[in-house]
Amino acid sequence: MMLRLDHDPNVISWQSEELIIPYTNPIDGRFHRYLPDFKVIKKTSDGIKTFVIEIKPHSQCLVPTKGSKGQKSHKKYLTEAKTFAQNQAKWQSAQRYCAKYGYTFLVLTEKDLKLW
């Protein structure tokens, strides 16, 4: 992703893990700091836009399921559910932050990287 940003003539600037967005973790109820992967300022057909980008495996963007007996351990399911809940809280905070400043928040997976 970084090489692509460096070589894209439409990218004006980019930062990696520089933006700090506070969020409440639903697991412990405490405030934490979320650092999205990238902040990108880019020329688009609609003008100059700022994108806040998180890159995650596709599997972490899906609601976890317990599965049939023996397919997935209870511990693995709980870990996936915790990760999903934390990610959702982070992303909701990022969406509110971006709406406030006129930015666009994107969660990209390995399926999306080729398109962006």
Contact map, one row per residue, 1 for C-alpha under 8 A:
11111000000000000000000000000000000000000000000000000000000000000000000000000000000000000000000000000000000000001000
11111100000000000000000000000000000000000000000000000000000000000000000000000000000000000000000000000000000000000000
11111110000000000000000000000000000000000000000000000000000000000000000000000000000000000000000000000000000000000000
11111111000000000000000000000000000000000000000000000000000000000000000000000000000000000000000000000000000000000000
11111111001001000000000000000000000000000000000000000000000000000000000000000000000000000000000000000000000000000000
01111111001000000000000000000000000000000000000000000000000000000000000000000000000000000000000000000000000000000000
00111111100000000000000000000000000000000000000000000000000000000000000000000000000000000000000000000000000000000000
00011111111000000000000000000000000000000000000000000000000000000000000000000000000000000000000000000000000000000000
00000011111100000000000000000000000000000000000000000000000000000000000000000000000000000000000000000000000000000000
00000001111100000000000000000000000000000111000000000000000000000000000000000000000000000000000000000000000000000000
00001101111111000000000000000000000000011110000000000000000000000000000000000000000000000000000000000000000000000000
00000000111111000000000000000000000000011110000000000000000000000000000000000000000000000000000000000000000000000000
00000000001111100000000000000000000000011100000000000000000000000000000000000000000000000000000000000000000000000000
00001000001111110000000000000000000001111000000000000000000000000000000000000000000000000000000000000000000000000000
00000000000011111100000000000000000001110000000000000000000000000000000000000000000000000000000000000000000000000000
00000000000001111100000000000000000111100000000000000000000000000000000000000000000000000000000000000000000000000000
00000000000000111111000000000000001111100000000000000000000000000000000000000000000000000000000000000000000000000000
00000000000000111111000000000000001101100000000000000000000000000000000000000000000000000000000000000000000000000000
00000000000000001111100000000000001100100000000000000000000000000000000000000000000000000000000000000000000000000000
00000000000000001111110000000000111100000000000000000000000000000000000000000000000000000000000000000000000000000000
00000000000000000011111000000000111000000000000000000000000000000000000000000000000000000000110010000000000000000000
00000000000000000001111100000011110000000000000000000000000000000000000000000000000000000000100000000000000000000000
00000000000000000000111110000011110000000000000000000000000000000000000000000000000000001100100000000000000000000000
00000000000000000000011111001111000000000000000000000000000000000000000000000000000000001100000000000000000000000000
00000000000000000000001111111111000000000000000000000000000000000000000000000000000001001100000000000000000000000000
00000000000000000000000111111100000000000000000000000000000000000000000000000000000011001000000000000000000000000000
00000000000000000000000011111000000000000000000000000000000000000000000000000000010011000000000000000000000000000000
00000000000000000000000011111100000000000000000000000000000000000000000000000000000000000000000000000000000000000000
00000000000000000000000111111110000000000000000000000000000000000000000000000000000000000000000000000000000000000000
00000000000000000000000111011111000000000000000000000000000000000000000000000000000000000000000000000000000000000000
00000000000000000000011110001111100000000000000000000000000000000000000000000000000000000000000000000000000000000000
00000000000000000000011110000111110000000000000000000000000000000000000000000000000000000000000000000000000000000000
00000000000000000001111000000011111000000000000000000000000000000000000000000000000000000000000000000000000000000000
00000000000000000001111000000001111100000000000000000000000000000000000000000000000000000100000000000000000000000000
00000000000000001111100000000000111110000000000000000000000000000000000000000000000000000000000000000000000000000000
00000000000000011111000000000000011111100000000000011100000000000000000000000000000000000000000000000000000000000000
00000000000000011000000000000000001111100000000000011110000000000000000000000000000000000000000000000000000000000000
00000000000001111100000000000000000111110000000000111100000000000000000000000000000000000000000000000000000000000000
00000000000001111110000000000000000111111000000001111000000000000000000000000000000000000000000000000000000000000000
00000000001111100000000000000000000001111100000001111000000000000000000000000000000000000000000000000000000000000000
00000000001111000000000000000000000000111110000111100000000000000000000000000000000000000000000000000000000000000000
00000000011110000000000000000000000000011111000111100000000000000000000000000000000000000000000000000000000000000000
00000000011100000000000000000000000000001111111110000000000000000000000000000000000000000000000000000000000000000000
00000000010000000000000000000000000000000111111110000000000000000000000000000000000000000000000000000000000000000000
00000000000000000000000000000000000000000011111000000000000000000000000000000000000000000000000000000000000000000000
00000000000000000000000000000000000000000011111110000000000000000000000000000000000000000000000000000000000000000000
00000000000000000000000000000000000000000011111110000000000000000000000000000000000000000000000000000000000000000000
00000000000000000000000000000000000000001111011111000000000000000000000000000000000000000000000000000000000000000000
00000000000000000000000000000000000000001111011111100000000000000000000000000000000000000000000000000011000000000000
00000000000000000000000000000000000000111100000111110000000000000000000000000000000000000000000000000111000000000000
00000000000000000000000000000000000001111100000011111000000000000000000000000000000000000000000000000011110000000000
00000000000000000000000000000000000111110000000001111100000000000000000000000000000000000000000001000011110000000000
00000000000000000000000000000000000111110000000000111110000000000000000000000000000000000000000000000000111100000000
00000000000000000000000000000000000111000000000000011111000000000000000000000000000000000000000000000000011100000000
00000000000000000000000000000000000010000000000000001111100000000000000000000000000000000000000000000000001111000000
00000000000000000000000000000000000000000000000000000111110110000000000000000000000000000000000000000000001111000000
00000000000000000000000000000000000000000000000000000011111110000000000000000000000000000000000000000000000011000000
00000000000000000000000000000000000000000000000000000001111111000000000000000000000000000000000000000000000011100000
00000000000000000000000000000000000000000000000000000000111111000000000000000000000000000000000000000000000000000000
00000000000000000000000000000000000000000000000000000001111111100000000000000001001100000000000000000000000000000000
00000000000000000000000000000000000000000000000000000001111111100000000000000000000100000000000000000000000000000000
00000000000000000000000000000000000000000000000000000000011111110000000000000000000100000000000000000000000000000000
00000000000000000000000000000000000000000000000000000000000111111000000000000000100100000000000000000000000000000000
00000000000000000000000000000000000000000000000000000000000001111100000000001001100100000000000000000000000000000000
00000000000000000000000000000000000000000000000000000000000000111110000000001000000000000000000000000000000000000000
00000000000000000000000000000000000000000000000000000000000000011111000101001000000000000000000000000000000000000000
00000000000000000000000000000000000000000000000000000000000000001111101100000000000000000000000000000000000000000000
00000000000000000000000000000000000000000000000000000000000000000111111100000000000000000000000000000000000000000000
00000000000000000000000000000000000000000000000000000000000000000011111100000000000000000000000000000000000000000000
00000000000000000000000000000000000000000000000000000000000000000001111110000000000000000000000000000000000000000000
00000000000000000000000000000000000000000000000000000000000000000011111110000000000000000000000000000000000000000000
00000000000000000000000000000000000000000000000000000000000000000111111111011000000000000000000000000000000000000000
00000000000000000000000000000000000000000000000000000000000000000000011111111000000000000000000000000000000000000000
00000000000000000000000000000000000000000000000000000000000000000100000111111100000000000000000000000000000000000000
00000000000000000000000000000000000000000000000000000000000000000000000011111110000000000000000000000000000000000000
00000000000000000000000000000000000000000000000000000000000000000000000111111111000000000000000000000000000000000000
00000000000000000000000000000000000000000000000000000000000000011100000111111111100000000000000000000000000000000000
00000000000000000000000000000000000000000000000000000000000000000000000001111111110000000000000000000000000000000000
00000000000000000000000000000000000000000000000000000000000000000000000000111111111000000000000000000000000000000000
00000000000000000000000000000000000000000000000000000000000100010000000000011111111100000000000000000000000000000000
00000000000000000000000000000000000000000000000000000000000000110000000000001111111110000000000000000000000000000000
00000000000000000000000000100000000000000000000000000000000000000000000000000111111111000000000000000000000000000000
00000000000000000000000000000000000000000000000000000000000100000000000000000011111111100000000000000000000000000000
00000000000000000000000000000000000000000000000000000000000111110000000000000001111111110000000000000000000000000000
00000000000000000000000001100000000000000000000000000000000000000000000000000000111111111000000000000000000000000000
00000000000000000000000011100000000000000000000000000000000000000000000000000000011111111100000000000000000000000000
00000000000000000000000000000000000000000000000000000000000000000000000000000000001111111110000000000000000000000000
00000000000000000000000000000000000000000000000000000000000000000000000000000000000111111111000000000000000000000000
00000000000000000000001111000000000000000000000000000000000000000000000000000000000011111111100000000000000000000000
00000000000000000000001110000000010000000000000000000000000000000000000000000000000001111111110000000000000000000000
00000000000000000000000000000000000000000000000000000000000000000000000000000000000000111111111000000000000000000000
00000000000000000000000000000000000000000000000000000000000000000000000000000000000000011111111100000000000000000000
00000000000000000000111000000000000000000000000000000000000000000000000000000000000000001111111110000000000000000000
00000000000000000000100000000000000000000000000000000000000000000000000000000000000000000111111111000000100000000000
00000000000000000000000000000000000000000000000000000000000000000000000000000000000000000011111111100001100000000000
00000000000000000000000000000000000000000000000000000000000000000000000000000000000000000001111111110000000000000000
00000000000000000000100000000000000000000000000000000000000000000000000000000000000000000000111111111000000000000000
00000000000000000000000000000000000000000000000000010000000000000000000000000000000000000000011111111111100000000000
00000000000000000000000000000000000000000000000000000000000000000000000000000000000000000000001111111111000000000000
00000000000000000000000000000000000000000000000000000000000000000000000000000000000000000000000111111110000000000000
00000000000000000000000000000000000000000000000000000000000000000000000000000000000000000000000011111110000000000000
00000000000000000000000000000000000000000000000001000000000000000000000000000000000000000000000001111111000000000000
00000000000000000000000000000000000000000000000011110000000000000000000000000000000000000000000001111111100000000000
00000000000000000000000000000000000000000000000011110000000000000000000000000000000000000000001001100111110000000000
00000000000000000000000000000000000000000000000000111000000000000000000000000000000000000000011001000011111000000000
00000000000000000000000000000000000000000000000000111100000000000000000000000000000000000000000000000001111100000000
00000000000000000000000000000000000000000000000000001111000000000000000000000000000000000000000000000000111110000000
00000000000000000000000000000000000000000000000000001111000000000000000000000000000000000000000000000000011111111000
00000000000000000000000000000000000000000000000000000011110000000000000000000000000000000000000000000000001111111000
00000000000000000000000000000000000000000000000000000011110000000000000000000000000000000000000000000000000111111100
00000000000000000000000000000000000000000000000000000000010000000000000000000000000000000000000000000000000111111100
00000000000000000000000000000000000000000000000000000000000000000000000000000000000000000000000000000000000111111111
10000000000000000000000000000000000000000000000000000000000000000000000000000000000000000000000000000000000111111111
00000000000000000000000000000000000000000000000000000000000000000000000000000000000000000000000000000000000001111111
00000000000000000000000000000000000000000000000000000000000000000000000000000000000000000000000000000000000000011111
00000000000000000000000000000000000000000000000000000000000000000000000000000000000000000000000000000000000000011111
